[in-house]
Amino acid sequence: MPAKVINGVEVAGAIRAVCRERVRRLGVQYGITPGLAVILVGADSASRLYVRNKARACVEVGIRSFRFEFAADTDPGIVIDKIAELNADPAVHGVLVQLPLPPQFKLARVLSAISADKDVDGFHLYNVGGLVIGDTVFPPCTPYGVVKLLEHESIELEGKNVVVVGASNIVGKPMALMLMQHYVMQRVRPDFAGFRGARIAPG
């Protein structure tokens, strides 16, 4: 089977059109406009780009975007307090802390501070547990995006031999767990070795 290049921009546009309609219906039926709060700590250029893109995507589909920036030397307690405030804010339906964080932060403490009901990144232990048992609540966004790309292209996953490159908690491990739900034969590798024989290779 020849390799196929998937047009991610085209797929994203189709998905956002569906999201835009869902947001419109929420407003018409319930008077609700979804709100996403993003916390950015430090001045990492890649992180700032990701946050700008997320804000742009929110505008495109009609979601309100709230952005909170902190200096790289901010005390972690201040950020934790802001998370608690956002957890209690009814105008905020999703809370996202842009990673990576400066070294003084304990990642587990920050992620566990986000309400499981607003953990749109899917990193809270409650949501990770749901992913493990196959009852996903909020799936991590990058692996979910990979699955949506494959579904959009009608690529059958069941029984496939898949190599997942990388074993991070953000992408590699959740990607493997999501693929397990499709009954695939998979291997998780920390690098690009071992691709021979793989039919699908997300990572």
C-alpha positions as CSV (number, residue, x, y, z in Angstrom):
1,M,0.0,0.0,0.0
2,P,1.6,3.4,-1.0
3,A,2.1,6.0,1.6
4,K,-0.5,8.7,1.9
5,V,-0.1,12.3,2.9
6,I,-3.0,13.5,5.0
7,N,-4.0,17.2,4.7
8,G,-4.2,18.2,8.3
9,V,-5.3,21.7,7.5
10,E,-8.3,20.5,5.5
11,V,-9.3,18.0,8.2
12,A,-8.9,20.7,11.0
13,G,-11.2,23.0,9.0
14,A,-13.9,20.3,8.7
15,I,-13.7,19.6,12.5
16,R,-13.8,23.2,13.4
17,A,-16.9,23.7,11.2
18,V,-18.6,21.0,13.3
19,C,-17.4,22.7,16.5
20,R,-18.7,26.1,15.4
21,E,-22.2,24.6,14.8
22,R,-22.1,22.9,18.2
23,V,-21.1,26.2,19.9
24,R,-23.9,28.0,18.0
25,R,-26.5,25.5,19.2
26,L,-25.3,25.8,22.8
27,G,-25.8,29.6,22.6
28,V,-29.3,29.3,21.0
29,Q,-30.6,26.5,23.2
30,Y,-29.0,27.2,26.6
31,G,-27.5,30.7,26.4
32,I,-24.0,29.2,27.0
33,T,-20.8,30.4,25.3
34,P,-18.0,28.0,26.1
35,G,-14.9,29.6,27.7
36,L,-11.3,28.3,27.6
37,A,-8.7,29.7,30.0
38,V,-5.0,29.2,29.1
39,I,-2.2,29.8,31.6
40,L,1.2,30.6,30.2
41,V,4.3,30.8,32.5
42,G,7.5,32.2,31.1
43,A,8.4,33.4,27.6
44,D,9.1,30.2,25.8
45,S,8.7,31.1,22.1
46,A,7.1,27.8,21.1
47,S,4.7,27.9,24.0
48,R,3.6,31.5,23.1
49,L,3.0,30.3,19.5
50,Y,0.9,27.4,20.7
51,V,-1.1,29.7,22.9
52,R,-1.7,32.2,20.1
53,N,-2.9,29.4,17.8
54,K,-5.3,28.1,20.5
55,A,-6.7,31.6,20.9
56,R,-7.2,31.9,17.2
57,A,-8.9,28.6,17.0
58,C,-11.3,29.6,19.8
59,V,-12.2,32.8,17.9
60,E,-12.8,30.8,14.8
61,V,-15.4,28.5,16.4
62,G,-17.0,31.1,18.7
63,I,-15.4,30.0,22.0
64,R,-14.3,32.7,24.5
65,S,-10.6,32.7,25.2
66,F,-9.1,33.8,28.4
67,R,-5.3,34.2,28.6
68,F,-3.3,34.5,31.9
69,E,0.5,35.1,31.7
70,F,3.0,34.9,34.5
71,A,6.7,35.6,34.6
72,A,9.1,32.6,34.5
73,D,10.1,33.2,38.2
74,T,6.5,33.3,39.5
75,D,5.9,31.4,42.7
76,P,4.0,28.2,41.9
77,G,1.5,29.0,44.6
78,I,0.3,32.0,42.7
79,V,-0.4,29.9,39.6
80,I,-2.2,27.3,41.8
81,D,-4.4,30.0,43.2
82,K,-5.3,31.2,39.7
83,I,-6.2,27.7,38.8
84,A,-8.5,27.4,41.8
85,E,-10.1,30.7,40.8
86,L,-10.7,29.4,37.3
87,N,-12.1,26.2,38.6
88,A,-14.8,28.2,40.4
89,D,-15.5,30.5,37.5
90,P,-18.8,29.5,35.7
91,A,-17.7,31.4,32.6
92,V,-14.7,29.1,32.2
93,H,-15.5,25.6,31.0
94,G,-11.9,24.5,30.3
95,V,-8.6,25.2,31.9
96,L,-5.3,24.5,30.2
97,V,-1.8,25.1,31.5
98,Q,0.7,25.4,28.7
99,L,3.7,23.1,29.1
100,P,6.6,23.0,29.7
101,L,6.7,24.9,33.0
102,P,9.8,26.5,34.7
103,P,11.8,24.2,36.9
104,Q,10.4,25.5,40.2
105,F,7.0,23.9,39.4
106,K,6.1,20.4,40.3
107,L,4.1,19.3,37.3
108,A,1.9,16.7,39.1
109,R,0.8,19.4,41.6
110,V,-0.2,21.8,38.9
111,L,-2.1,19.2,36.8
112,S,-3.9,17.8,39.8
113,A,-5.0,21.3,40.8
114,I,-7.1,21.6,37.6
115,S,-10.7,20.4,38.1
116,A,-11.2,17.1,36.4
117,D,-14.4,18.6,34.9
118,K,-12.3,21.4,33.2
119,D,-9.2,19.4,32.4
120,V,-9.4,19.8,28.6
121,D,-5.8,18.5,28.2
122,G,-6.8,15.2,29.8
123,F,-3.8,15.2,32.1
124,H,-5.6,14.9,35.5
125,L,-5.3,11.5,37.1
126,Y,-9.1,11.0,36.9
127,N,-9.0,11.5,33.1
128,V,-5.9,9.4,32.7
129,G,-7.6,6.6,34.5
130,G,-10.6,6.9,32.2
131,L,-8.3,6.6,29.2
132,V,-6.7,3.5,30.7
133,I,-9.9,1.6,31.2
134,G,-11.3,2.7,27.9
135,D,-13.9,5.1,29.2
136,T,-12.3,8.3,28.0
137,V,-13.6,11.6,29.4
138,F,-11.1,14.3,28.1
139,P,-8.6,12.7,25.7
140,P,-5.1,14.3,25.4
141,C,-5.4,16.6,22.4
142,T,-2.4,15.5,20.3
143,P,-3.2,11.7,20.3
144,Y,-6.9,12.6,19.8
145,G,-6.0,14.7,16.8
146,V,-4.1,11.7,15.3
147,V,-7.1,9.4,15.8
148,K,-9.4,12.0,14.2
149,L,-7.1,12.3,11.2
150,L,-7.2,8.6,10.7
151,E,-10.9,8.4,11.1
152,H,-11.4,11.3,8.6
153,E,-9.4,9.3,6.1
154,S,-11.4,6.1,6.8
155,I,-8.2,4.3,7.8
156,E,-9.1,1.0,9.4
157,L,-7.1,0.5,12.6
158,E,-8.2,-2.9,13.9
159,G,-5.5,-5.6,13.5
160,K,-2.9,-3.1,12.2
161,N,0.7,-3.2,13.2
162,V,1.4,0.3,14.6
163,V,4.6,1.9,16.0
164,V,4.3,4.8,18.4
165,V,7.4,6.9,18.4
166,G,8.1,8.3,21.9
167,A,6.7,7.3,25.3
168,S,5.9,10.7,26.9
169,N,2.9,11.2,29.2
170,I,1.6,13.9,26.9
171,V,1.7,12.0,23.5
172,G,3.3,8.6,23.4
173,K,1.6,6.8,26.3
174,P,-1.9,8.1,25.7
175,M,-1.5,7.5,22.0
176,A,-0.8,3.8,22.7
177,L,-3.7,3.6,25.1
178,M,-6.1,5.1,22.5
179,L,-4.9,2.8,19.8
180,M,-5.5,-0.2,22.2
181,Q,-9.2,0.8,22.1
182,H,-9.1,0.0,18.4
183,Y,-7.6,-3.4,18.9
184,V,-4.3,-2.7,17.1
185,M,-1.0,-4.5,17.3
186,Q,1.4,-1.8,18.6
187,R,4.9,-1.1,19.8
188,V,6.0,2.0,21.7
189,R,9.5,3.1,20.9
190,P,11.6,6.0,22.3
191,D,13.0,6.8,18.8
192,F,12.6,6.1,15.1
193,A,14.2,2.7,15.2
194,G,12.0,-0.3,14.4
195,F,9.7,1.1,11.8
196,R,10.1,-1.9,9.5
197,G,6.8,-3.7,9.1
198,A,4.7,-0.9,10.6
199,R,1.6,0.1,8.6
200,I,0.8,3.2,10.6
201,A,3.4,5.2,12.6
202,P,2.1,8.1,14.6
203,G,4.4,9.9,16.9
